């Protein structure tokens, strides 16, 4: 079912480009499979960051490790939700998946800045 959906997505590519461009150069169409790949890459990167940041050498306080894990979970949630919505048959949910990924990047930037501000002293100068 998923493969047939992805193949059907590629069939009307030229028509979609013509509709979305409206004569403009540089417009980009992101297919659902590309969106899921972007989300998977970001999720993997955040999990690697979580693994590095919660190592025993950098954060000695157990509460810090829990807070870092919770902040990483909140940063991952928009990308995971977007991946689920990308495979929906409804166009409205597909558009929502793209918006959720955009907001996920905003959440990720705010979350990373918050982690740096709150836990930067532990990471930069471990006790």
N, CA, C and O of each residue as an XYZ file, in Angstrom:
508
protein
N       0.812     -1.184      0.000
C       0.000      0.000      0.000
C       0.864      1.261      0.000
O       0.584      2.219     -0.719
N       1.909      1.244      0.811
C       2.774      2.410      0.892
C       3.527      2.601     -0.423
O       3.667      3.728     -0.898
N       4.012      1.510     -1.012
C       4.741      1.623     -2.269
C       3.859      2.160     -3.389
O       4.303      2.981     -4.192
N       2.611      1.698     -3.446
C       1.718      2.204     -4.489
C       1.434      3.682     -4.274
O       1.292      4.434     -5.238
N       1.352      4.097     -3.035
C       1.117      5.510     -2.739
C       2.303      6.352     -3.160
O       2.130      7.438     -3.714
N       3.519      5.859     -2.901
C       4.711      6.601     -3.282
C       4.865      6.668     -4.800
O       5.304      7.687     -5.333
N       4.506      5.588     -5.499
C       4.562      5.600     -6.957
C       3.520      6.559     -7.529
O       3.796      7.274     -8.493
N       2.337      6.576     -6.945
C       1.295      7.490     -7.385
C       1.698      8.939     -7.164
O       1.269      9.826     -7.902
N       2.512      9.177     -6.163
C       2.993     10.513     -5.872
C       3.887     11.032     -6.983
O       3.850     12.215     -7.319
N       4.684     10.149     -7.548
C       5.629     10.551     -8.596
C       4.958     10.749     -9.955
O       5.488     11.472    -10.799
N       3.808     10.124    -10.180
C       3.171     10.172    -11.493
C       2.761     11.583    -11.900
O       2.944     11.967    -13.055
N       2.225     12.337    -10.998
C       1.765     13.673    -11.346
C       2.766     14.759    -11.009
O       2.381     15.893    -10.724
N       4.037     14.426    -11.038
C       5.072     15.362    -10.623
C       5.071     16.638    -11.460
O       5.109     17.738    -10.908
N       5.030     16.504    -12.794
C       5.082     17.684    -13.653
C       3.883     18.596    -13.419
O       4.015     19.820    -13.423
N       2.710     17.992    -13.215
C       1.523     18.803    -12.959
C       1.648     19.548    -11.639
O       1.275     20.718    -11.548
N       2.166     18.884    -10.624
C       2.333     19.536     -9.326
C       3.326     20.684     -9.414
O       3.110     21.741     -8.823
N       4.420     20.479    -10.154
C       5.414     21.534    -10.299
C       4.785     22.734    -10.988
O       5.006     23.874    -10.579
N       4.007     22.484    -12.024
C       3.363     23.584    -12.741
C       2.363     24.318    -11.846
O       2.269     25.544    -11.902
N       1.619     23.581    -11.025
C       0.646     24.211    -10.142
C       1.323     24.991     -9.025
O       0.897     26.097     -8.692
N       2.363     24.430     -8.451
C       3.019     25.071     -7.305
C       3.913     26.232     -7.715
O       4.041     27.207     -6.975
N       4.527     26.139     -8.879
C       5.437     27.202     -9.295
C       4.699     28.474     -9.659
O       5.140     29.566     -9.302
N       3.584     28.354    -10.364
C       2.850     29.522    -10.870
C       3.794     30.469    -11.604
O       3.714     31.688    -11.458
N       4.682     29.886    -12.391
C       5.613     30.696    -13.162
C       6.837     31.146    -12.385
O       7.661     31.878    -12.934
N       6.992     30.742    -11.138
C       8.129     31.166    -10.315
C       9.236     30.128    -10.399
O       8.971     28.927    -10.452
N      10.456     30.592    -10.409
C      11.608     29.705    -10.389
C      12.014     29.427     -8.948
O      11.866     30.290     -8.084
N      12.520     28.241     -8.688
C      13.063     27.926     -7.378
C      12.085     27.309     -6.401
O      12.453     27.075     -5.249
N      10.857     27.037     -6.807
C       9.911     26.386     -5.899
C      10.303     24.927     -5.730
O      10.822     24.301     -6.654
N      10.050     24.390     -4.543
C      10.444     23.027     -4.240
C       9.245     22.239     -3.768
O       8.427     22.726     -2.988
N       9.152     21.006     -4.255
C       8.114     20.096     -3.782
C       8.809     19.036     -2.943
O       9.782     18.420     -3.377
N       8.298     18.834     -1.742
C       8.839     17.799     -0.866
C       7.829     16.664     -0.832
O       6.700     16.842     -0.376
N       8.238     15.503     -1.314
C       7.370     14.330     -1.284
C       7.303     13.784      0.137
O       8.150     14.093      0.975
N       6.294     12.976      0.391
C       6.108     12.409      1.731
C       7.310     11.582      2.158
O       7.724     11.646      3.315
N       7.873     10.810      1.242
C       9.025      9.976      1.601
C      10.230     10.836      1.955
O      11.024     10.464      2.819
N      10.373     11.980      1.297
C      11.459     12.898      1.631
C      11.245     13.517      3.007
O      12.191     13.691      3.776
N       9.998     13.845      3.307
C       9.665     14.411      4.610
C       9.963     13.417      5.724
O      10.514     13.788      6.761
N       9.603     12.163      5.515
C       9.868     11.128      6.515
C      11.371     10.920      6.668
O      11.850     10.681      7.776
N      12.113     11.006      5.581
C      13.565     10.851      5.662
C      14.194     12.008      6.437
O      15.108     11.796      7.234
N      13.716     13.217      6.209
C      14.205     14.376      6.969
C      13.917     14.179      8.458
O      14.789     14.388      9.302
N      12.688     13.776      8.766
C      12.300     13.571     10.165
C      13.150     12.488     10.821
O      13.584     12.644     11.963
N      13.390     11.392     10.104
C      14.187     10.301     10.667
C      15.629     10.750     10.938
O      16.227     10.358     11.940
N      16.172     11.558     10.056
C      17.538     12.055     10.243
C      17.626     12.966     11.459
O      18.570     12.874     12.243
N      16.639     13.844     11.612
C      16.640     14.756     12.761
C      16.462     13.975     14.057
O      17.144     14.250     15.045
N      15.551     13.003     14.062
C      15.329     12.195     15.266
C      16.595     11.439     15.644
O      16.957     11.387     16.820
N      17.272     10.852     14.659
C      18.518     10.129     14.945
C      19.575     11.073     15.509
O      20.288     10.715     16.446
N      19.680     12.272     14.950
C      20.645     13.252     15.456
C      20.350     13.677     16.884
O      21.262     13.816     17.699
N      19.064     13.883     17.187
C      18.702     14.264     18.550
C      18.968     13.129     19.535
O      19.360     13.379     20.675
N      18.761     11.893     19.109
C      19.050     10.766     19.999
C      20.552     10.620     20.243
O      20.968     10.263     21.345
N      21.356     10.893     19.233
C      22.812     10.875     19.418
C      23.222     11.994     20.375
O      24.067     11.792     21.247
N      22.623     13.169     20.209
C      22.902     14.281     21.112
C      22.515     13.934     22.545
O      23.238     14.267     23.484
N      21.386     13.270     22.714
C      20.957     12.840     24.043
C      21.965     11.869     24.649
O      22.295     11.967     25.831
N      22.447     10.940     23.845
C      23.416      9.956     24.331
C      24.700     10.632     24.789
O      25.261     10.278     25.826
N      25.157     11.596     24.019
C      26.395     12.298     24.376
C      26.181     13.153     25.619
O      27.011     13.155     26.527
N      25.070     13.876     25.656
C      24.846     14.816     26.760
C      24.519     14.143     28.085
O      24.739     14.746     29.135
N      24.013     12.943     28.076
C      23.662     12.294     29.336
C      24.717     11.300     29.802
O      24.465     10.477     30.681
N      25.883     11.386     29.210
C      26.938     10.486     29.656
C      27.354     10.849     31.085
O      27.161     11.983     31.524
N      27.904      9.914     31.778
C      28.255     10.075     33.194
C      29.291     11.176     33.406
O      29.266     11.854     34.433
N      30.190     11.360     32.460
C      31.269     12.325     32.634
C      30.795     13.770     32.555
O      31.380     14.642     33.197
N      29.754     14.039     31.786
C      29.340     15.423     31.568
C      28.326     15.909     32.586
O      28.425     17.044     33.053
N      27.366     15.093     32.939
C      26.329     15.522     33.871
C      26.340     14.591     35.070
O      25.962     13.423     34.973
N      26.774     15.119     36.185
C      26.891     14.296     37.389
C      25.586     14.198     38.152
O      25.403     13.286     38.959
N      24.693     15.111     37.910
C      23.438     15.151     38.639
C      22.384     14.322     37.905
O      22.194     14.476     36.699
N      21.707     13.449     38.634
C      20.676     12.602     38.034
C      19.518     13.432     37.503
O      18.953     13.113     36.457
N      19.159     14.502     38.222
C      18.077     15.379     37.775
C      18.413     16.008     36.428
O      17.539     16.146     35.572
N      19.668     16.389     36.236
C      20.082     16.961     34.952
C      19.882     15.960     33.815
O      19.436     16.325     32.727
N      20.212     14.706     34.073
C      20.027     13.689     33.028
C      18.563     13.513     32.677
O      18.221     13.372     31.502
N      17.689     13.518     33.682
C      16.256     13.389     33.423
C      15.724     14.595     32.652
O      14.917     14.437     31.736
N      16.168     15.794     33.017
C      15.709     16.994     32.324
C      16.202     17.029     30.879
O      15.474     17.450     29.980
N      17.433     16.589     30.660
C      17.943     16.517     29.283
C      17.160     15.494     28.459
O      16.859     15.730     27.289
N      16.838     14.367     29.072
C      16.056     13.351     28.362
C      14.653     13.865     28.049
O      14.142     13.640     26.953
N      14.029     14.552     29.006
C      12.685     15.097     28.778
C      12.701     16.164     27.694
O      11.799     16.207     26.857
N      13.713     17.027     27.696
C      13.779     18.065     26.663
C      14.012     17.445     25.287
O      13.485     17.942     24.291
N      14.786     16.378     25.218
C      15.005     15.706     23.935
C      13.722     15.060     23.444
O      13.426     15.099     22.250
N      12.957     14.465     24.352
C      11.679     13.866     23.963
C      10.748     14.925     23.392
O      10.084     14.684     22.384
N      10.691     16.095     24.024
C       9.830     17.160     23.513
C      10.317     17.692     22.167
O       9.511     18.136     21.349
N      11.620     17.652     21.934
C      12.136     18.081     20.633
C      11.840     17.048     19.553
O      11.665     17.412     18.390
N      11.780     15.772     19.913
C      11.533     14.706     18.945
C      10.051     14.605     18.567
O       9.725     14.225     17.443
N       9.166     14.938     19.487
C       7.725     14.716     19.274
C       7.163     15.333     17.988
O       6.417     14.644     17.291
N       7.473     16.590     17.628
C       6.903     17.117     16.378
C       7.350     16.349     15.144
O       6.567     16.168     14.212
N       8.594     15.898     15.128
C       9.103     15.167     13.975
C       8.473     13.779     13.872
O       8.176     13.308     12.774
N       8.272     13.130     15.012
C       7.624     11.817     15.008
C       6.167     11.947     14.567
O       5.688     11.146     13.764
N       5.467     12.944     15.083
C       4.075     13.165     14.683
C       3.955     13.492     13.206
O       3.031     13.032     12.535
N       4.878     14.276     12.706
C       4.877     14.619     11.284
C       5.074     13.383     10.413
O       4.460     13.263      9.353
N       5.927     12.468     10.857
C       6.149     11.243     10.089
C       4.888     10.388     10.032
O       4.590      9.792      8.997
N       4.148     10.323     11.134
C       2.894      9.571     11.123
C       1.879     10.215     10.185
O       1.202      9.524      9.424
N       1.779     11.531     10.242
C       0.800     12.228      9.411
C       1.155     12.185      7.931
O       0.266     12.285      7.085
N       2.437     12.039      7.600
C       2.863     12.049      6.203
C       2.272     10.881      5.422
O       2.097     10.977      4.207
N       1.963      9.784      6.100
C       1.410      8.622      5.406
C      -0.110      8.586      5.430
O      -0.714      7.561      5.113
N      -0.722      9.687      5.799
C      -2.173      9.757      5.816
C      -2.696      9.917      4.386
O      -2.028     10.499      3.532
N      -3.874      9.404      4.144
C      -4.499      9.515      2.827
C      -5.142     10.888      2.627
O      -5.454     11.267      1.498
N      -5.341     11.628      3.707
C      -6.004     12.926      3.616
C      -4.979     14.015      3.327
O      -3.946     14.104      3.991
N      -5.276     14.835      2.333
C      -4.363     15.902      1.951
C      -4.177     16.910      3.080
O      -3.090     17.462      3.250
N      -5.238     17.150      3.853
C      -5.146     18.114      4.946
C      -4.110     17.671      5.984
O      -3.361     18.499      6.504
N      -4.066     16.368      6.285
C      -3.067     15.870      7.235
C      -1.663     15.919      6.647
O      -0.695     16.162      7.368
N      -1.545     15.687      5.324
C      -0.231     15.781      4.688
C       0.319     17.197      4.776
O       1.507     17.389      5.035
N      -0.538     18.187      4.564
C      -0.101     19.574      4.712
C       0.254     19.869      6.169
O       1.200     20.603      6.451
N      -0.511     19.291      7.084
C      -0.212     19.449      8.507
C       1.119     18.834      8.877
O       1.815     19.341      9.756
N       1.484     17.742      8.216
C       2.773     17.095      8.486
C       3.919     18.023      8.118
O       4.913     18.105      8.840
N       3.784     18.717      7.001
C       4.831     19.654      6.597
C       4.926     20.821      7.581
O       6.026     21.244      7.939
N       3.792     21.336      8.014
C       3.791     22.435      8.987
C       4.370     21.975     10.325
O       5.086     22.724     10.990
N       4.053     20.735     10.712
C       4.563     20.209     11.977
C       6.082     20.055     11.930
O       6.755     20.283     12.935
N       6.624     19.674     10.788
C       8.078     19.599     10.650
C       8.691     20.986     10.759
O       9.729     21.160     11.398
N       8.050     21.978     10.133
C       8.567     23.341     10.241
C       8.582     23.807     11.695
O       9.570     24.375     12.160
N       7.492     23.567     12.404
C       7.439     23.942     13.813
C       8.393     23.097     14.647
O       8.899     23.558     15.670
N       8.638     21.865     14.217
C       9.593     21.014     14.917
C      10.991     21.615     14.917
O      11.712     21.523     15.910
N      11.371     22.231     13.802
C      12.681     22.885     13.756
C      12.732     24.086     14.706
O      13.762     24.348     15.327
N      11.627     24.807     14.813
C      11.579     25.927     15.763
C      11.702     25.405     17.197
O      12.467     25.943     17.996
N      10.942     24.352     17.513
C      11.001     23.749     18.852
C      12.411     23.240     19.139
O      12.920     23.393     20.249
N      13.037     22.636     18.134
C      14.383     22.100     18.321
C      15.376     23.227     18.606
O      16.224     23.087     19.487
N      15.285     24.336     17.879
C      16.207     25.447     18.113
C      16.013     26.032     19.512
O      16.986     26.291     20.220
N      14.766     26.236     19.904
C      14.488     26.773     21.239
C      14.956     25.784     22.310
O      15.542     26.182     23.317
N      14.694     24.503     22.086
C      15.117     23.482     23.048
C      16.620     23.391     23.189
O      17.131     23.244     24.299
N      17.338     23.478     22.077
C      18.801     23.408     22.143
C      19.386     24.635     22.831
O      20.361     24.528     23.574
N      18.794     25.793     22.584
C      19.252     26.999     23.279
C      18.967     26.881     24.780
O      19.805     27.249     25.603
N      17.793     26.370     25.131
C      17.449     26.194     26.545
C      18.396     25.209     27.215
O      18.839     25.447     28.339
N      18.713     24.111     26.546
C      19.644     23.127     27.110
C      21.022     23.759     27.297
O      21.678     23.530     28.313
N      21.459     24.548     26.323
C      22.761     25.193     26.435
C      22.782     26.195     27.588
O      23.759     26.264     28.333
N      21.711     26.966     27.735
C      21.659     27.959     28.813
C      21.567     27.279     30.176
O      22.279     27.660     31.106
N      20.692     26.271     30.303
C      20.468     25.635     31.597
C      21.597     24.705     32.024
O      21.965     24.656     33.198
N      22.143     23.968     31.056
C      23.128     22.943     31.402
C      24.501     23.215     30.802
O      25.380     22.356     30.861
N      24.693     24.373     30.238
C      25.968     24.694     29.587
C      27.148     24.646     30.522
O      28.235     24.215     30.140
N      26.938     25.091     31.760
C      28.059     25.096     32.704
C      28.486     23.675     33.045
O      29.674     23.431     33.255
N      27.547     22.729     33.107
C      27.909     21.336     33.381
C      28.636     20.706     32.213
O      29.543     19.895     32.402
N      28.242     21.075     31.009
C      28.857     20.481     29.822
C      30.234     21.091     29.557
O      31.186     20.381     29.232
N      30.328     22.413     29.699
C      31.586     23.076     29.404
C      32.636     22.892     30.484
O      33.825     22.791     30.182
N      32.207     22.847     31.750
C      33.140     22.679     32.861
C      32.605     21.607     33.810
O      32.005     21.939     34.833
N      32.812     20.334     33.491
C      32.318     19.273     34.378
C      33.006     19.348     35.739
O      34.159     19.763     35.854
N      32.271     18.936     36.753
C      32.806     18.982     38.134
C      33.817     17.898     38.367
O      34.364     17.789     39.465
